[in-house]
Amino acid sequence: MPPQFISVGPFALNLYTALIAAATLAASAWALRQTRDGRVVVGILVVTLCTVTFGRAGYVALHWEYFRERANEMFSLAGLSEHGAVWGGAIGLLLVLRAARFAPPALVRQWLPPALSLVGIAASIGCIPNGCAYGREVFWQTDGEHSLAWLLRADWPDAYSIANPRWPTQAFMASWLAATGVSWAIWTGLRANGRGRPSVLPAFGFAILCFAAGDFLIQFLRGDPAPMLAGLRIYQWLDLWLLASVVAVLPLTITRTREPPVAFC
């Protein structure tokens, strides 16, 4: 299991924070190298700021019973809502796209989902030692020693640092996001993007759809406490909201930015 903290010079950083920061910096460095356009870095900073702000606000809202008596803890980064972060990232991206054009937009469209996947993978791995988004405990006595649950178990901690055999939900999410990013990169790499006006929004919508669909299924294996509504965790209802929102809006963005037929290599 990875350590909870890593040392960077005289500082000790939580692995969760360090991995997210490293993934964001890597995506920014790659975009700057490919575009030679400083506006791309500014845009990434705006999106990152919106993502963190909304992610923290969502986390505080979902745990209001705790934070209403501990107002001094509201403004730390010890806990982010993934759904709030997704909405914050969407708002930040829309603001950036309105303020300035990315150059070239085809490059952004091609690599936006993989970049977002990289950040999500970093967050999922960072959650392992911190016990966030942890899986339900499994037992060979009840689940069976040859059951899928027992065969895939991982002796990882919960939020109270108690390690027990669990569904490796963080690894499932990291694997799902990795497959999503690689699939999109391969698919767009096979397309000829020399004509038409490329759009970033459908790519971002694709990334949100994949996250919400994967998270909805993985939530069934989660063990962290969450409010329940009609037999589903509140996070699953948020996933359904994301899915419905993208399905409703995505056709409009595709129609508005319709491209000529794409030739295959």
C-alpha positions in Angstrom: 0.0 0.0 0.0 1.4 3.5 -0.8 2.4 5.8 2.1 -0.1 8.4 3.2 2.5 11.2 3.2 5.6 11.8 1.1 8.5 14.1 1.8 9.3 16.9 -0.7 12.3 18.7 0.7 11.4 20.0 4.2 7.7 19.5 3.5 5.5 16.5 4.1 2.6 16.3 1.6 -0.4 14.0 1.7 -0.1 11.6 -1.2 -3.7 12.5 -2.3 -2.8 16.2 -2.7 0.7 15.5 -4.2 -0.6 13.1 -6.9 -3.4 15.4 -8.0 -1.0 18.3 -8.2 1.6 16.2 -10.1 -1.1 15.1 -12.6 -2.3 18.6 -13.2 1.3 19.9 -13.7 2.0 17.1 -16.1 -1.1 17.8 -18.2 -0.2 21.6 -18.1 3.4 21.0 -19.2 2.3 18.7 -22.0 -0.3 21.2 -23.3 2.2 24.1 -23.1 4.8 22.1 -25.0 2.4 21.1 -27.8 0.8 24.6 -28.2 3.5 27.1 -27.1 0.5 29.1 -26.0 0.5 30.6 -22.5 -3.3 30.9 -22.5 -3.5 27.2 -22.2 -1.7 27.2 -18.9 -3.9 30.1 -17.7 -7.0 28.1 -18.8 -5.8 25.0 -16.9 -5.3 27.1 -13.8 -8.8 28.6 -14.0 -10.3 25.1 -14.5 -8.3 23.7 -11.6 -9.4 26.6 -9.3 -13.0 26.0 -10.2 -12.6 22.2 -9.7 -11.1 22.5 -6.3 -13.5 25.2 -5.1 -16.6 23.3 -6.2 -15.2 20.0 -5.0 -14.6 21.3 -1.5 -18.0 23.1 -1.4 -19.7 19.9 -2.4 -17.8 17.9 0.2 -18.8 20.4 2.9 -22.5 20.4 1.8 -22.6 16.5 1.9 -21.1 16.5 5.4 -22.9 19.6 6.7 -23.8 18.0 10.0 -20.1 17.8 10.8 -19.0 21.1 9.4 -21.7 23.3 10.9 -20.1 22.9 14.3 -16.5 23.1 12.9 -16.6 26.2 10.6 -12.8 26.6 10.9 -12.3 23.3 9.0 -14.4 24.2 6.0 -11.6 25.9 4.0 -9.0 23.1 4.1 -8.5 20.7 1.2 -8.9 17.6 3.4 -11.8 16.1 1.4 -13.2 16.9 -2.1 -16.5 15.8 -3.6 -15.8 14.2 -7.0 -19.2 15.3 -8.3 -18.7 18.8 -7.2 -15.3 18.8 -8.8 -16.8 17.6 -12.1 -19.3 20.4 -12.1 -16.7 22.9 -11.1 -14.4 21.7 -13.9 -17.3 22.1 -16.4 -18.0 25.6 -15.3 -14.3 26.5 -15.4 -14.0 25.1 -18.9 -17.0 27.1 -20.2 -15.5 30.3 -18.7 -12.2 29.6 -20.4 -13.7 28.8 -23.7 -15.7 32.0 -23.6 -12.7 34.2 -22.7 -10.2 32.8 -25.1 -9.8 30.3 -27.9 -7.6 27.4 -27.3 -5.0 26.8 -30.1 -5.3 24.4 -31.7 -8.7 23.2 -30.4 -8.3 19.8 -32.1 -5.4 19.1 -29.8 -7.4 20.0 -26.8 -10.3 17.9 -27.9 -8.1 14.9 -28.5 -6.3 15.0 -25.2 -8.8 16.5 -22.8 -10.4 13.2 -21.7 -7.0 11.5 -21.2 -5.8 14.5 -19.1 -8.9 14.4 -17.0 -8.5 10.6 -16.6 -4.9 11.1 -15.4 -6.1 13.5 -12.7 -8.8 11.1 -11.7 -6.4 8.2 -11.5 -4.1 10.2 -9.3 -7.0 11.0 -7.0 -8.1 7.3 -6.8 -4.6 6.1 -6.0 -4.2 8.9 -3.4 -7.4 7.7 -1.8 -6.0 4.3 -0.9 -3.8 5.2 2.1 -6.2 8.0 3.1 -9.2 5.6 3.3 -11.5 7.7 1.1 -14.0 6.0 -1.3 -13.0 2.7 0.4 -14.8 -0.6 -0.4 -17.1 -2.8 1.6 -15.4 -5.4 3.8 -15.5 -9.0 2.4 -15.2 -12.2 4.3 -14.4 -15.7 3.1 -16.7 -17.2 5.7 -19.8 -15.4 4.2 -18.7 -14.5 0.6 -16.9 -17.8 0.0 -13.1 -18.3 -0.4 -13.6 -18.8 -4.1 -15.9 -15.8 -4.6 -15.0 -12.9 -6.8 -15.1 -10.6 -3.8 -12.6 -12.7 -1.9 -10.3 -13.3 -4.9 -10.1 -9.5 -5.6 -9.9 -8.3 -2.0 -7.3 -5.8 -0.9 -6.2 -5.3 2.7 -6.7 -1.5 2.6 -7.8 0.9 5.4 -11.1 2.8 5.8 -11.4 6.4 6.9 -10.4 5.4 10.5 -7.2 3.7 9.2 -8.6 0.2 10.0 -7.3 -2.2 7.4 -9.4 -5.2 6.5 -10.1 -7.2 3.3 -12.2 -5.0 1.1 -13.4 -4.5 -2.4 -10.6 -2.5 -4.1 -13.0 0.3 -5.3 -10.2 2.8 -5.7 -8.3 0.5 -8.0 -11.5 -0.2 -9.9 -12.1 3.5 -10.5 -8.4 4.1 -11.5 -8.6 1.2 -14.0 -11.9 2.4 -15.4 -10.5 6.0 -15.9 -7.3 4.6 -17.4 -9.3 2.5 -19.9 -11.5 5.5 -20.8 -8.6 7.8 -21.4 -6.6 5.3 -23.5 -9.7 4.4 -25.5 -10.4 8.0 -26.4 -6.8 8.7 -27.3 -6.7 5.7 -29.6 -10.0 6.5 -31.2 -9.2 10.2 -31.9 -5.7 9.2 -33.0 -7.3 7.3 -35.9 -9.3 10.2 -37.1 -8.3 12.8 -39.6 -9.0 16.2 -37.9 -7.8 18.5 -40.7 -11.2 19.9 -41.6 -14.1 21.5 -39.8 -14.2 23.4 -36.6 -13.4 21.0 -33.7 -15.3 21.3 -30.5 -14.0 20.7 -27.0 -17.4 20.3 -25.3 -18.3 16.9 -26.8 -14.9 15.5 -25.5 -15.6 16.9 -22.1 -19.1 15.5 -22.2 -17.7 12.1 -23.1 -15.3 12.2 -20.1 -18.2 13.1 -17.7 -20.4 10.3 -19.1 -17.7 7.7 -18.6 -17.0 8.9 -15.0 -20.6 8.9 -14.0 -21.4 5.5 -15.5 -18.3 3.9 -13.9 -18.9 5.6 -10.5 -22.6 4.5 -10.5 -21.6 0.9 -10.7 -18.6 1.1 -8.3 -20.8 2.8 -5.7 -22.5 -0.6 -5.1 -19.2 -1.9 -3.7 -18.4 1.2 -1.6 -18.3 0.9 2.2 -18.0 4.6 3.2 -21.2 6.0 4.8 -23.5 7.9 2.5 -27.2 9.0 2.8 -29.5 6.6 1.0 -32.5 7.5 -1.1 -34.8 4.9 -2.7 -32.2 2.2 -2.2 -29.4 4.2 -3.9 -26.5 6.1 -2.4 -26.7 9.9 -2.7 -23.6 9.7 -4.9 -25.4 7.4 -7.3 -28.2 9.9 -7.6 -25.6 12.6 -8.4 -24.2 10.2 -11.1 -27.6 9.9 -12.6 -28.0 13.7 -12.6 -24.6 14.0 -14.4 -25.7 11.4 -17.0 -29.0 13.1 -17.6 -27.5 16.5 -17.9 -24.8 15.4 -20.4 -27.3 13.4 -22.4 -29.6 16.4 -22.6 -26.9 19.0 -23.5 -24.4 17.0 -25.6 -26.6 16.7 -28.8 -26.9 20.5 -28.8 -23.2 21.0 -28.7 -22.6 18.4 -31.4 -25.3 20.0 -33.7 -23.9 23.5 -33.1 -20.4 22.5 -34.0 -21.2 20.0 -36.7 -18.1 19.0 -38.7 -17.8 17.6 -42.3 -17.5 13.8 -42.5 -14.3 12.4 -41.0 -11.9 10.4 -43.1 -10.1 7.5 -41.5 -6.5 6.8 -41.9 
